[in-house]
Amino acid sequence: MTVEYLIAICDDIPHDVLLIAPGPDPLAVTQAVRRLSGLSLWRSKLLVDQAPVVILECIPEDAATLAATALREAGAKAEVRQQPQ
């Protein structure tokens, strides 16, 4: 009887999307957070009010870049950070 082990290697390092500041129009940012996260409007507003805060965790780099761009278009200051290994 032989035992085989498989090691899964993932080249895509997970990223986080951070909301640094809501900017001049927090309502538009709240609506963008709601669309991106799927949270209720109330919970999205709580996140925006708590800035700086992580909006999305452990997502692929492409999705994180698109989410940060959507937040910036709503007037927020947002960035993408790579999770530590």
Secondary structure, 3 states (H helix, E strand, C coil): CCCCCCCCCCCCCCEEEEEEECCCCHHHHHHHHHHHHCCCHHHHHHHHHCCCEEEEEEECHHHHHHHHHHHHHCCCEEEEEECCC
